[in-house]
Amino acid sequence: QVQLVQSGAEVKKPGASVKVSCKASGYTFTDYYMHWVRQAPGQGLEWMGRINPNSGGTNYAQKFQGRVTMTRDTSITTAYMELSRLRSDDTAVYHCARDTDGMDVWGQGTTVTVSS
Amino acid sequence: SYELTQPPSVSVSPGQTASFTCSGDKLGDKYASWYQQKPGQSPVLVIYQDNKRPSGIPERFSGSNSGNTATLTISGTQAMDEADYYCQAWDSSTVVFGGGTKLTVL
């Protein structure tokens, strides 16, 4: 079945970087864009950007430009999201989600805690 | 930047119809999607392209989009439908989410 499995929880200090992975299975990885969406505690969904797994091309939300990098490794059908210069308000659950006219499959989420 | 506005909460009794609105400038010219999110779980797509249901989504979920407002409707609301609901649209290669509406089934 179609599945996105994300890496485990992370605890980081302010100023550090975090890299979250999203392993896709059950479909052709390069056929669909992958989005990254985050959700701070008690807050709504916030779009961070997307990557075209076929070309590697990216679109980032303006808010994260310069701090976020989305990449992929097609040989292992995995997408990555790296966020740098972490702040306490980056504490959130980070999700990957496949795009097929709507985000139809989501990863289980990766909790990133930023604390000194 | 483009904004989508949702009321913070909606309450209905079991069996009644729940309606969720999502407002944005000329939203009817874009496609709207809707997501259901229960506590501690990842979001689930319930409506895409304004009114299409993914496989496995019950027929009681329906959607429409016209003018400045998209609407998600749950007919015959069940206790299991209690969740947060988010609308989403595209604007200039950017995804925008509404702030979400919490559905309480009394």
Chai-1 contact restraints between the chains, C-beta under 6 A:
chainA,res_idxA,chainB,res_idxB,connection_type,confidence,min_distance_angstrom,max_distance_angstrom,comment,restraint_id
A,G44,B,G99,contact,1.0,0.0,6.0,A-B,restraint_1
A,G44,B,G100,contact,1.0,0.0,6.0,A-B,restraint_2
A,L45,B,Y86,contact,1.0,0.0,6.0,A-B,restraint_3
A,L45,B,F97,contact,1.0,0.0,6.0,A-B,restraint_4
A,W47,B,V95,contact,1.0,0.0,6.0,A-B,restraint_5
A,N59,B,S93,contact,1.0,0.0,6.0,A-B,restraint_6
A,H95,B,S42,contact,1.0,0.0,6.0,A-B,restraint_7
A,D101,B,Y48,contact,1.0,0.0,6.0,A-B,restraint_8
A,D101,B,Q49,contact,1.0,0.0,6.0,A-B,restraint_9
A,G102,B,S33,contact,1.0,0.0,6.0,A-B,restraint_10
A,G102,B,L45,contact,1.0,0.0,6.0,A-B,restraint_11
A,G102,B,Y48,contact,1.0,0.0,6.0,A-B,restraint_12
A,M103,B,L45,contact,1.0,0.0,6.0,A-B,restraint_13
A,D104,B,L45,contact,1.0,0.0,6.0,A-B,restraint_14
A,D104,B,P54,contact,1.0,0.0,6.0,A-B,restraint_15
A,W106,B,S42,contact,1.0,0.0,6.0,A-B,restraint_16
A,W106,B,P43,contact,1.0,0.0,6.0,A-B,restraint_17
A,G109,B,S42,contact,1.0,0.0,6.0,A-B,restraint_18
